[in-house]
């Protein structure tokens, strides 16, 4: 079976806003031992340009939609991530709301090995910022990815939301969080992927679990989005990426 493999571009020195354009590539190749992808569309695009940024020991090497220009790294590896107006990553089943303009900062990982990706996320919610969110990603290409969001809903509530895209996107609203920040985590043992949130970084609630049918090389990363409004920002702290999974997928520990 053909597999998708992401090819990383050589980092360009002196990258500027005007020179940041999408370098979209996709390639099919024979690869033994890879995780089989059964549902990704063959014409799916892999977005992004090369970048070189290390935060909290994580080396980010792909900038989607000029994400590198949207982040500011402060003391103690705090990341302020800004998104412009009407930015989102969503493939509407009806086609009306499809939008792939949100900036995403990504690092490539070996999906044949366990991993756990975590962050403390504090979106700058205000007023009527419908669907504004701080987001963790699993990303393969524009038609095959998952978002774990701390998002503002239609009633102004702030809740955990997951969106999985396999050709088109689903949309799942989970628990309301009544505090400014939340800890979020995505973990895989190579066979299973699960998403979690926590209010205190100790007690974790699982919100989504499914078969890991992503290819052998994937990307994980961070983003902020503003699908309706004029712009938004999110604060990311305590970013972590470990080459091990949670030991209990129900409890997330």
N, C-alpha and C positions, 0 to 999 in steps of 0.2 A: 504493500500500500504506500502511496505517496505521502510524504510528510512535509510540513511547512517548517522551514528553518530561517530564523531571522539573521540577516547579515548586518553586522555593525560597521558603520562608516568610520573612516579615519578621522580623528578629531581635527578640526580646522582651527588654526590659530587666528586670534583676532576676530572671532565671530561677532558680528553686529546685527542689529535688528533687520537691516535691509538684506543681509546675506542669509538669514534664517529662512529657508524654504523647505517644504516637505521633501524628503528623500525616500519615496515610497518604493519598497522592493518586496517581492515575494518570490520564493523559489521552492520547487518541489524536488525532493531528492530521496533516494533509498537510504534508510537508516534503521539498522537493527537495534533492538533494545529500547526504542523510543516509545513513549506513551502514545497509543493509537488515537488519532483524531477521526471521528466518524461523522461529524456533522458540520464542520466548517466549510464555507463556500469556497470553491477553488479560485474564484476571482477576487477574494478578499485582499485588501491592501494593508500593508504594514507601514504605519505613519511614523514620522519623526526625523529629527536631525541629530547628529552626534553632539555630545557635550561631555564635559569632564568636571564633575562636582562631587566632592565627598562630604557627607553630613552624617555625623554620629557613626562613623565607620562604614557607612554604606556608600558605595561608589556608583553614582548615577551617571549613565552614559547615553541616555536617549531623552531628547527634549521634543515633546509633541506640541504643536501649535505655539511655538516660541516660549515654552514653559520656563526655560532658563532665564528669560528676561522678566519673568513674573515672580521670581522668588528672591527673598532677601534673607540671608543667614545672619542671625544675631548671636550674641553671647550664649554659651552653653548649647550650641547647635539648635537653637530655636529657629524655625522657618516660618516667615510670613509669606504666604502664597496668595497672590492677587489674581483675580479673573476679571476680564472685561464684560461688557453687557452682552446678554443673550448668548452665553457660552454654556454648552452642555455636551455630553457624549451619550447619545441615545438613538436607537434605531426603531422608530415607531412602527408597530405592526400595520398601522393605517397609512403610514408615510407622511402624515401631516406635521408631526413634531420632530422628525429626524434632524439631528444636529450633531456634528462631530468637530466642534470648535473649541472645546474646553482645553486649557493647557494641562499637560500631564508630564511629570518628571519620573523617569523609569530607570530601574536597574535590572540587568539580565541575570537570571538564575537557572540552575540545572534542575529541571523538574523531575528527573529520575532519582533525586535525593529529597529527603524530607526538608521542610522549611517552615518557619514561623515569622510572619511580618507584623510588627506592632507599631502603634503610635498613639500619643495623646493628642486629641483633636479639639480645637476650640474655634468654631466658625464665628464670624462677626454678624450674628443675626440682628436684624432691626426691621421695624415697620412691616411692610408687606412684601418681604423678600421671598416670594414663593419659589420653592425648590432650591434656594441657595443651600450649599452643602460643602463640607470638607469630606474628602473622599480617599479611600484606599482602593487600589486597582490590582487585579490580575489581568494582564493584557497579552494577547497574541497578535491580533490585528483588528481592523475596524469592524469586523463581523463576528469576533469571537473574544469576549472579555467579560469580566465581572466587576461591579462597583459595590463597595461597602461604604455607605454614606451616613453622616450625621446631618440631617436635612430638615428644613422648615416645610411643613405641609400646608394644605389648603386652608386649614383653620388656624394657622399661625403656631401650631404645636411643633416642637422640635423632637424628632424621632429618628430611630435607626431605620434605614431603608437599604434593601439590596436590589440590584438590577443585574440580571444575567442576560448577555446577548449572545445568541447563537443564530446568526442571520438577522433576526429581529430581537428586540429587547422585551423582557418581562419587567414587572415593577411590583415590588413587595414592600409594603409598609409594616414595620414592626413596632417595638415598644416606644412610648413617649419617654423622653429623658428630661427631667425638670432640674437640670443644672447646666452651667455654661459649657462644660467640657465633658468629654467621654473618652475612654480608652477603647481602641478598636484593634482587632487581631484577625489575621487570616492564617490558617495552618494547614499543612498537607503532610501525609505520611507516604506519598506518591500514589496511593490508590484513592484516597478520599480528600476532599477539600472542605473545610468548614470555616464559617465566619462568626465572630463573637464581638460582644461589647461588655464593658465593665464600668461601673461608677467609681470604683476605688482601686483598680488595678490588681485586685485580689479575687473577687468573686465574679465569675464570667458567665454570661448568658449566651448560649448558642442561638443564632437566628437563621442559619442556613447551612445545609450539608448536602453534598452531591458527589458523584463519581468524578475523579480527576481524569478527564479525557483530553487535557491539553497536551500539546506536543512536548518533546524533550527539553526544548529551550523556550522559556517564557520570560515575561517581564513582570515585575511588581513595582508599585510606585504610589505617588501622592498627587492630589489635584484639588482644586477648588472650582466650583461652578456657580453660574448665575444665569439660569435659563430665561428668566423673565425680566429681571431688573437691569439697572444701570451698571452693575459691577459689585464685586464682593471680595472678601479676603478671609482666610482661615489661618490659624496658628497651629503649627505642628511641632510637638515636643516629644522627647524620649523615643525617637525613631530607633527601631531595632530590627535586625534580621539575623535569625539563628538557623543553622543547618540541622534542625531537629524539629519534630512535630510535638504537639501536645500529647500527653500520655493517655488522657481520657477525653475522647471527642465529645462526649455528652456534657461534661463539666468544663471543658476548655482549659484544663490545667495539666 
